C-alpha cells in the first residue's frame, strides 16, 4: 500500500464498497427457498395453501347460496 493516507483511505473505502456490493448481490440472487434455510418460504407456502382452501370453500358456499336463492322458492312451484 501507499504511504499516503489519502490513497489508503480511498483504497479502504473502495474495498468496503466492493464488499457491501458483493453482499447485496448475494442477497438479490438468493432464491426464496434457500434464504435463511428456507424456513420463511415454508411458512409462506403453508399460508398460501390455507388461503386457497378458505377461498375455495367460500366459492362453493356462495355458489350454493346463490343456487338456493334462485331455485329455492317452493311457493312459486305448481305441483299440479
Protein Blocks (a to p, Z undefined) as FASTA:
>chain_A
ZZbfklmmmmmmmmmmmmmmmmmmmmmmpcfklgghlmmmmmmmmmmmmmmmmmmmmmmm
mmmmmmmmmmmpmklpcfZZ
